[in-house]
Amino acid sequence: MSASKLNRRELTAIVAGATALAATPALAAQPRMEKALAHCQEALKELKAANNNKGGHRVEAIQHLEYVIQEIKRGIAYAS
């Protein structure tokens, strides 16, 4: 499924999953964290490219994803 076709529930699941992954202890090699990071970055790219007539929800989703991306990066750095 492309990121541009994610509905609110799916996006929430991705954000929650990525946040949970960021909080999980991991080994140095972190393919799941890196995959979660890539998915979130792709979703962010699609949201930024979307029309901005979403009643503020698109902007909220962008802000949440930016936060999640930073948390995933911190999780990767912490476990490295």
Number of C-alpha atoms within 10 A of each C-alpha: 5 9 17 14 11 15 10 12 9 12 17 15 12 19 21 13 14 24 21 13 19 25 15 12 11 17 10 11 11 14 12 13 20 14 12 22 23 13 18 22 17 15 22 22 14 17 19 14 10 12 9 12 9 10 8 9 12 18 15 12 19 17 13 14 24 14 14 24 23 14 19 22 15 14 20 24 10 14 14 11
